[in-house]
């Protein structure tokens, strides 16, 4: 029986293709032979005969698919589907032959690919050496190869893919296909890959941008950035390090900020360091700075809002926090806001006074905060505007986040035994036990 199937597949199908005028008759004869071969029960066959039948049937299947693809390709070339009233060959296969729509689309695409110059693949299918699924893989990747290399290398790639079909299923054949250009033209592939990489990088560099968009109905705004590869890697690495969560304090209290909030705070802190460092280019003889205006009476009374040079209101607490480590310029304005007279700038916590705070606190003094000295601002425990002196016993180093927290007046801070002690509000600790930052200093001998 297996010999009969092999005879049908090798002789009759090839004869049918060779004899175009009688191909339908030849195919009808093959169909009758196959129907007769598929009828009898297989229980009497030996194991080798059953396995041989599967082998032969698979080859027949590939050959029949070769016949089908050739015919579908011809129908497509002649536009017979539309001439017979269908909107497309896909619709015609579905209607006339009850074909699954997805399979109809795949058959059409494969047939077109074979007609585009992949005659060797069709011949291999006609010989039963390449299956339909393998042919689809060849069509896909050899078609991609044709866009990159000369015709002789395309033919070589097709031949290589056909050769691999004897050992590889369609999935593994696809792995080879993805590297086909590298196999047939290794030097050219490297050049193309390098050129493509350089082109992509150039486009990414040209597209880099950053925008700041203020909110219309509330303070703050949105920062958007598009970065090239190097810029993105730099920012990502820096943010991962700078925004890492600090360890909990000795009482187990963890930083309440989310990962995104820590990243935002780290980015702002970096810009604050840049502004404070004085290395930025001056504009009109004046170094870049944040300008906040507030009536002196409001600042002294801890009421009213500050106003940025961008026209946004800042709460009294945030205005006081900014004022702790800022330059103050006393200005006299008329009722319309016009400048009448200016006083002199007074900088706070600089020079030896700042150095003394750094030697004492060694970073943000808030319990559990690991932010280093370079991240901190000098805070007056008793406000400078309320008569507090600019000296070590009245100052403490705080990172911007905790500086804003202390200005909410829920926590208290005091200098005792040459250390900054903090007392939490009752809702955090009903006992309101005073706390130290043990991350920058070893635990003290006594409390």
C-alpha positions in Angstrom: 0.0 0.0 0.0 2.8 2.5 0.9 4.5 1.7 -2.5 1.2 2.5 -4.2 1.1 5.9 -2.4 4.7 6.7 -3.3 3.9 5.8 -6.9 0.9 8.0 -7.0 2.8 11.0 -5.5 5.9 10.8 -7.6 4.6 9.8 -11.0 1.0 10.9 -11.2 1.4 14.4 -9.7 4.5 15.2 -11.7 2.7 13.9 -14.8 -0.3 16.1 -14.1 1.9 19.2 -13.8 3.8 18.3 -17.0 0.6 17.7 -18.9 -1.2 21.0 -18.5 -3.9 20.2 -21.0 -4.9 17.0 -19.1 -4.0 18.1 -15.6 -7.6 18.0 -14.3 -8.0 14.4 -15.6 -4.7 13.4 -14.1 -5.7 14.9 -10.8 -9.0 13.1 -10.8 -7.2 9.8 -11.3 -4.9 10.7 -8.4 -7.9 11.5 -6.3 -9.5 8.1 -7.0 -6.2 6.4 -6.1 -5.9 8.3 -2.9 -9.5 7.6 -2.0 -9.0 3.9 -2.5 -5.7 3.9 -0.5 -7.3 5.7 2.4 -10.2 3.3 2.6 -8.9 0.0 4.1 -8.3 -0.5 7.8 -4.7 -0.5 8.9 -4.9 -3.1 11.6 -3.2 -5.7 9.5 -0.1 -3.5 8.7 3.2 -3.9 10.5 4.6 -1.0 12.5 7.1 -0.2 9.8 4.3 -0.1 7.2 2.2 2.3 9.4 5.2 4.6 9.8 6.0 4.4 6.1 2.4 5.3 5.3 2.7 8.5 7.4 6.0 9.4 5.7 4.4 8.9 2.3 1.3 10.8 3.2 3.2 13.7 4.4 5.1 13.9 1.1 1.8 13.6 -0.7 0.4 16.4 1.3 3.4 18.7 0.5 3.0 17.8 -3.2 -0.8 18.5 -3.2 -0.1 21.9 -1.5 2.4 22.6 -4.3 -0.3 22.0 -6.8 -2.8 24.1 -4.8 -0.4 27.1 -4.4 0.5 27.0 -8.1 -3.2 27.1 -9.0 -4.0 29.8 -6.5 -1.1 31.9 -7.8 -2.5 31.6 -11.3 -6.0 32.6 -10.2 -4.5 35.6 -8.5 -2.4 36.6 -11.5 -5.5 36.4 -13.8 -7.7 38.2 -11.3 -10.2 35.3 -11.7 -11.7 35.8 -8.3 -13.0 39.3 -9.1 -14.0 38.2 -12.6 -16.2 35.6 -10.9 -17.9 38.1 -8.6 -15.8 37.9 -5.5 -14.1 41.0 -3.9 -10.8 39.2 -3.5 -9.1 35.8 -3.9 -9.4 35.4 -0.2 -13.2 35.9 -0.3 -13.4 33.5 -3.3 -11.5 30.7 -1.5 -13.8 31.1 1.5 -17.0 31.1 -0.6 -16.2 28.6 -3.3 -14.1 26.2 -1.2 -15.3 26.8 2.4 -11.7 27.9 3.3 -11.0 29.4 6.6 -10.5 33.2 6.0 -7.1 33.2 7.8 -5.9 30.2 5.8 -7.1 31.7 2.6 -5.0 34.8 3.3 -2.0 32.7 4.1 -2.4 30.6 0.9 -2.7 33.7 -1.2 0.4 35.3 0.4 2.5 32.2 0.0 1.4 31.7 -3.6 2.4 35.3 -4.5 5.7 34.8 -2.8 6.5 31.6 -4.8 5.5 33.4 -8.0 7.9 36.3 -7.2 11.0 34.2 -8.0 11.1 31.3 -5.5 10.8 28.6 -8.1 13.2 26.3 -6.3 11.0 26.2 -3.3 8.0 25.3 -5.4 10.0 22.5 -7.0 11.0 21.2 -3.6 7.4 21.2 -2.5 6.4 19.3 -5.7 9.0 16.7 -4.8 7.6 16.4 -1.3 10.7 17.8 0.4 9.3 21.0 1.7 5.9 21.3 3.6 3.5 24.2 3.2 4.4 25.6 6.6 8.1 25.5 5.8 7.4 27.2 2.4 5.7 30.0 4.3 8.8 30.6 6.4 11.0 30.5 3.3 8.7 33.0 1.5 8.8 35.4 4.4 12.6 35.4 5.1 13.9 35.1 1.6 11.5 38.0 0.7 13.1 40.1 3.4 16.5 39.0 2.2 15.8 40.2 -1.3 15.4 43.8 0.0 19.0 43.7 1.3 21.3 41.7 -0.9 21.9 41.1 -4.6 19.9 38.4 -6.6 22.7 35.7 -6.5 22.8 35.9 -2.7 19.0 35.7 -2.6 19.2 32.4 -4.6 21.8 31.1 -2.2 19.6 32.0 0.8 16.7 30.2 -0.7 18.8 27.1 -1.4 20.2 27.2 2.1 16.7 27.4 3.6 15.5 24.5 1.4 18.4 22.4 2.6 17.5 23.1 6.3 14.0 21.8 5.7 15.2 18.2 5.9 16.2 18.7 9.6 14.2 21.7 10.9 10.5 22.2 11.6 8.9 25.6 10.7 9.6 27.1 14.1 13.4 26.3 14.0 13.5 27.2 10.3 12.3 30.6 11.3 15.2 30.9 13.7 17.5 30.3 10.7 15.5 32.7 8.6 16.0 35.6 11.1 19.7 35.1 10.6 19.6 34.4 6.9 21.2 37.7 5.8 24.0 37.1 8.3 24.6 33.6 6.9 24.8 34.5 3.2 26.4 38.0 3.6 28.1 38.3 7.0 30.2 41.3 6.1 27.4 43.2 4.4 25.0 42.4 7.4 27.5 43.9 9.8 27.8 47.0 7.7 24.0 47.3 7.4 23.4 46.7 11.1 26.0 49.4 12.0 24.6 51.9 9.5 21.1 51.2 10.8 22.2 51.6 14.4 24.0 54.8 13.6 20.9 56.1 11.7 18.6 55.2 14.6 20.9 56.9 17.1 21.1 60.0 15.0 17.3 60.2 14.7 16.9 59.7 18.5 19.5 62.4 19.2 17.8 64.8 16.8 14.4 64.1 18.4 15.5 64.8 22.0 13.5 67.4 23.8 12.2 68.5 27.2 9.2 70.6 27.9 7.7 72.2 31.0 4.0 72.8 31.1 2.5 74.6 34.1 -0.9 73.5 35.4 -3.7 76.0 34.7 -5.6 75.3 38.0 -3.0 74.5 40.6 0.7 75.1 41.4 3.3 73.1 39.7 3.3 71.5 36.2 4.4 68.6 34.0 7.9 67.8 32.9 8.1 65.8 29.7 11.4 64.6 28.1 12.3 62.5 25.0 15.9 61.3 25.3 18.4 59.5 23.1 20.0 56.2 24.2 22.9 57.7 26.1 20.7 60.4 27.8 18.1 57.8 28.8 20.7 55.4 30.2 22.3 58.3 32.2 19.1 59.5 33.7 17.9 56.0 34.4 21.1 55.1 36.2 21.1 58.3 38.2 17.5 58.1 39.2 17.9 54.5 40.3 20.7 55.5 42.6 19.4 58.9 43.8 15.8 57.7 44.4 16.6 54.5 46.2 14.4 54.1 49.3 16.3 55.1 52.5 16.4 52.5 55.2 13.8 52.8 58.0 14.7 54.7 61.1 15.5 52.9 64.4 11.7 52.8 65.2 11.0 51.0 61.9 9.3 54.0 60.3 9.8 53.9 56.5 9.9 56.7 54.0 6.2 57.3 53.0 7.0 58.5 49.5 6.3 56.3 46.4 9.0 55.5 43.9 7.8 58.2 41.5 7.7 60.8 44.3 11.3 59.9 45.3 12.4 60.2 41.7 10.7 63.6 41.4 12.3 64.8 44.6 15.7 63.6 43.5 15.4 65.4 40.2 14.4 68.7 41.9 17.2 68.3 44.4 19.8 67.9 41.6 18.6 71.1 40.0 18.7 72.9 43.4 22.4 71.8 43.7 23.1 73.2 40.3 21.5 76.5 41.1 23.3 76.7 44.4 26.7 75.8 42.9 26.9 79.0 40.9 28.3 77.3 37.8 25.4 78.2 35.5 25.7 81.0 33.0 24.5 84.4 34.2 21.6 86.1 32.5 22.1 89.9 32.4 24.8 89.7 35.0 22.6 87.8 37.4 22.9 84.2 38.3 19.8 82.0 37.6 17.6 81.9 40.7 14.0 81.3 41.9 12.3 84.6 42.6 9.5 84.6 45.1 7.7 87.8 46.2 5.6 88.1 49.4 4.6 91.1 51.5 6.9 91.4 54.5 4.0 91.4 56.9 2.7 88.1 55.5 6.1 86.5 55.7 6.6 87.7 59.3 3.0 86.6 60.3 3.3 83.2 58.5 0.2 84.1 56.4 -0.5 84.8 52.8 1.0 83.3 49.7 4.3 83.8 47.9 4.3 84.5 44.2 6.9 83.0 41.8 8.3 84.9 38.9 6.1 82.6 36.7 3.0 83.9 38.4 2.2 80.8 40.6 1.2 81.0 44.2 3.2 79.2 46.9 1.8 78.3 50.3 3.2 80.1 53.4 4.9 77.0 54.5 6.7 76.4 51.2 7.6 80.1 51.0 9.2 80.0 54.5 11.0 76.8 53.5 12.5 78.5 50.4 13.4 81.5 52.5 15.4 79.5 55.0 18.3 79.1 52.6 17.8 82.0 50.3 18.9 85.5 49.5 16.5 88.2 50.7 16.1 91.4 48.9 13.9 94.0 50.6 12.0 96.0 47.9 9.6 98.8 48.2 6.7 98.6 45.7 3.9 101.1 44.9 0.2 99.9 45.1 0.5 98.9 41.4 3.6 96.7 42.0 6.1 99.1 40.5 9.6 99.0 42.1 10.4 102.2 44.1 13.5 101.1 46.0 15.7 98.0 46.7 17.6 97.0 49.8 20.6 94.6 50.0 20.9 90.9 49.7 21.6 88.9 52.9 22.7 85.2 52.4 22.1 82.7 55.2 24.2 79.8 56.4 27.3 80.3 54.3 31.0 80.1 54.9 32.1 78.9 58.4 28.5 78.7 59.7 27.5 76.4 56.9 30.7 74.3 57.4 29.9 74.0 61.1 26.4 72.6 60.3 27.9 70.1 57.8 30.5 68.9 60.4 27.7 68.4 63.0 24.8 67.0 60.9 26.8 65.2 58.1 23.7 65.2 55.9 20.0 65.6 56.3 19.4 65.5 60.1 15.9 64.1 59.9 15.6 60.7 61.6 16.1 57.9 59.1 17.0 60.1 56.1 20.2 59.2 54.3 20.5 62.2 52.0 24.1 63.5 51.9 25.3 67.0 52.7 25.2 68.1 49.0 21.4 67.6 49.1 20.7 69.7 52.1 19.5 73.2 52.9 20.1 75.3 56.0 17.0 75.7 58.1 16.6 78.3 60.9 14.9 76.6 63.9 13.7 80.0 65.0 12.9 81.9 61.9 15.5 84.6 60.9 12.6 86.9 60.2 11.4 86.3 63.8 14.8 87.3 65.2 16.5 83.9 65.0 20.2 84.1 64.6 22.3 82.6 61.9 24.4 80.3 64.0 24.9 76.6 64.5 22.7 76.4 67.6 19.8 77.8 65.6 20.3 75.8 62.4 19.9 72.3 61.0 20.6 70.7 57.7 17.5 69.2 55.9 16.9 67.8 52.5 14.2 69.7 50.5 11.6 67.0 51.3 12.1 67.2 55.0 12.6 70.9 54.9 9.0 71.2 53.7 7.9 68.7 56.3 9.4 70.8 59.2 7.7 73.9 57.9 4.3 72.3 58.4 5.0 72.8 62.1 3.9 69.3 63.1 7.4 68.1 63.9 9.7 70.0 66.3 13.5 70.2 66.2 15.9 71.3 68.9 19.7 71.2 69.3 20.8 69.3 72.4 24.2 67.9 73.2 25.5 69.2 69.8 22.9 67.1 67.9 19.7 67.9 66.2 16.7 66.1 67.9 13.3 65.8 66.4 9.9 65.3 68.1 7.1 63.8 66.0 3.5 64.8 66.3 1.2 62.7 68.5 -0.6 61.0 65.5 2.8 59.4 64.6 4.0 58.7 68.2 1.6 59.3 71.1 4.6 59.5 73.5 6.3 62.1 71.2 9.7 60.7 72.0 12.6 62.8 70.7 14.6 61.1 67.9 18.0 61.3 66.3 19.3 60.4 62.9 21.6 57.4 63.5 22.5 57.0 59.8 25.0 59.8 59.8 26.2 59.3 63.4 26.7 56.3 65.6 24.1 56.0 68.4 24.8 58.3 71.3 25.9 57.1 74.7 22.8 58.5 76.4 19.5 60.0 75.6 
